[in-house]
Amino acid sequence: MLDIRGLRKTFNAGSPDEVRALRGVDLHIKAGAFVVVIGSNGSGKSTLLNAVAGGFLPDAGQIKLAGRNVTRWPEYRRAKLIGRVFQNPFSGTAPHMTIAENLALAARRGQVHGLGWSLSRHLRQAFRDRIRALGMGLEDRLDNEIGSLSGGQRQALTLLMAAWRKPQLLLLDEHTAALDPKTADQVIRLTQSVVAAENLTTLMVTHSMHQAVNLGDRLIMMHQGRIIRDFSAVAKKRLRAEDLLEQFNEVRRADQLDPGAAEMLKALYV
């Protein structure tokens, strides 16, 4: 489904602000997989998602999605295949458009836009039915501006929009980080429900160790632009939050060693 080979990206190359964000990332994700990505700040997590979404062109490497080489595709073209939810609840929607109007845009993503009514009676009823399943009482507020909603309500609707046309790949970029714990739990439950119901191939970035061990069927850890851990199947099911914290501590200890010893220690866990 998603196949990444030798992906590299350096920002501000040759300047004092040079950042080697991706250093030869290889990653294959099969259809229907739910992969969680963790790592410290600057490890390359969000850069990886941005590369897949088409936010920039990589310096080297290849990205294939559903058998198509999308490496050189612009972001708008990839949007036909990819749904995305950002960290900021106020990204990914048009705040001064109504709930119904935002959902209508999502329902027509990737289609040819001709003349005609975008908000038919049939489509409005479909919106009500799906929104009712959120359990937030928004089904009778279709004509409210989406910018008037709380962060949790808006993030739930953004998730619904991203999954409306069953994308080939769903990208979740720390989509609960800006929410309070109770609301974050509600959005995570909704995420699990939507991903399972639609059997969506999902790549999710998180800083939450609890989410990392309890969500998905595969977990990868990034550090300094590389994937340094990859847990799947039985290995992931056995993980606890404490295990992941120890993994982070091992990486930090390795960084404090001389380069040769650090590479030897890292190699034991790759």
N, C-alpha and C positions, 0 to 999 in steps of 0.2 A: 504493500500500500504506500508507505513512505520510505524512500531509500535515499540516504544521504551518504555521500562518499567524499572524503578528503576536504571537508568544508573549512575554508580559512577566511578570516577577515581581520584586517588591521586598520584601526582608525587613527588619523593624524600621523600617518607613516612618516618617519624621518624627522619628526619634531619632538621637542621635549615632552609633549603630551601624548606621545605614541602609546596606543593600547592594542595589544594583540588579543583581541576578544575571542576569536575562534582559531584553534591551532590544529587543524586536521581532524575534524570531527567525523566519525563514521557511525551511522545509526540506521538500523532497519526496524521498522514497525509494521507488523502484519495487520491486516484488516480486522477491525473489531477490537483491537487492543486498547487498553487504557493505561498510558504510560505517565508516571509522575516524575518530575525533574526537580531535584533539590541542589543546593550549593550555596556557598557564602556570597556576599555581595561582590560583584565583579567576576564571578566564576564563568559567565557566559550563558546563563540560563535564558534570560530574556532576549539576548542577542540571537540565540539559536532560534527562538520562536519568530523573531523579526525576520531572520533570514528565510525561514520557511514561508512566512506570509508575504515576502517580497518587499519588505521595507527598505532594502538596499541590495545591491548586487555583490555577491561574494568575490573575493580576490582569486579564489581557486576552489575547485570542487564542483560537485553536481548534486542537484536535488531532483528526485523523481517522485511524482505523486500520482497514484493510480495508473502507473505505467507511462505517464507523460513526463518528459523532461521539461520542468518548469523553471530551471535555473535562471534563464534570461527573461522570463515573463514579468511584466510589471505587476504591481500589487493589485490594481483593479481587475486584471485578467485572472489572477489567482483567486480573487474573491468569489468567482463562480464555483470554486471547488472547496473553499475554506470558510468556516465560520469561526469567529473570534470574539472572546470576551476579555476586556482589559481590566487592569487593577482599579482604575478610577471608575466608579459607578456612573459618572457623567460623560464617559467616552463611549463611542459606538452608537449613540442615539442623537436625534435632533431635538434639543430641549424645548423649542418653541412650537414643535408639531405635536399633535395629539397622540395618545397611545395607539389609536386605530391607524393614524397616518404612518407612524413609525413601523407598525406591524405590516402595513401594506407594502412599504418599501422592502421589508425583509421577505415578504411572500413573493415578490417579483424579482428578487436578486438573481442575476444571470439570465433573465429573460429579455426579449426584445420589447422595448417600451413604445407602444403605439398610442393612438388616440382612443379614449374610452374612459368609463368610470372605473377608477382603481378600487373604490370602496363600495362594492355591491352589497346588497342585503345578505346574500349568501356568504360573502367573505366576512362581514361583520359578525354573523352568527358563528362562523368558524373561530373568529377571534375570541368571542365570549366563551365558547366551549373550552378552548385551550387555556385561557386565562383563569377560568373558574378552577381548573385543576391545580393552580398555584396555591389556592387557599388563602389569598390575600384580600379578597373582596374587591378586586379591580374590574371584574367583568361588567359592572354597570358604570364604569368611569372611562369608557372608551374615548369620550370627547374631551377629557382632561389633558392639558399639556403634560408631556412626560417629565418635563423639568420640575413640575410641582410635586413629584413623588419623593419618598424617602430613598436613601441610598440602596437599601435592601430591596425595596419594591422595584426600583429601576434596574438593579443588577439581575433580578429574577426575570424581568421582561427582556433584558438584553440577552440573557441565556436562551430564552424562548425564541427570540429573533434569530440568534446565531444558528440554532438547530432547526429552524422552521422548514427549510428545504432539504434537510438531511444531507449536510455537506460531506464530502469525501473525508475531510479532516476537521476536527474541532480543536481550536487552540484556546487554552485557558491560562491567562497570564496573571497569576496571583489575584484571581478574581474575587477573593473574599478578604484580602489584606486590609482594605479600607473600612471594613464593616465591624460593628461590635460583635462580641462572641456569640450572642444568641442569634443575631441575624445571619452571621457567617454560617452557623450550624444549619439554619433553615435553607440557605442557598446551597450548601453542600449536599443536603438531602435531595434538593431539587436536581442538582447536578447528577447525582447517582441515578435518580429516577429517569431523567432525560437520556443520559448516555446508555442506560440499560434498555430502555424502551425502544430506542432507535438503533441500537447496536452501533454506536458511533465510534469510529477510530479517534482517540483523544490523546492529546499531548498537553499536560497540565504542569505549570510551574507553581511551586509553593515554598514558603518559608516555614510552614507549620509541620513539625515533626509528627504530630498527631494525624494530620491529613495524609502525610507521606506514607505512614505505615498502614493506614486503614482504607485508603482509596486505591483503586486500580489493581492491575495484575502484574505490573512491572515498575521498578523504581531505578532511576539512574541518578548518579551524583556527579556533578561537574565541578572542576577546579582549574583555574587558570586557563580557561578555554578548551579544556579537554574533558572527556568522559572518563572518570577514574574508577567508578563502581557501577555494576549492573546487576540488579537483583530481580529475578523473575520466578514465577511458579512457586515451588515449595520454599525456596530461600526467602522470598519476600513475605510469605505468610508467617514465617518465624520471626520476622523483625519486630523489635519494639522501639519505641522512641529513644530509650536509653542506648540501644545499639547504634542508632544513627548518630547520637551525640558523641559516642566513643569513636565512631568513624571520623567525624569532624576533628576530634582531638588528635587522632593519629595523623591526619593530614597536616594539622598545625605543627605537630612535633616534627614531621618530616621537613616542613618548610624551614625549621630552625637549624637543621643539620647542614653540613656542607653539601653542595650539589650532587656529588657522587653517591654519598650515603642516602640522601633523600630519594634519589631515583631507585636505589635498591629497595628501600622500604616501601615505596609506592608500588613497585612491581609485584610485591607479595599480595596485593589486594586488587590488582587490575584483572 
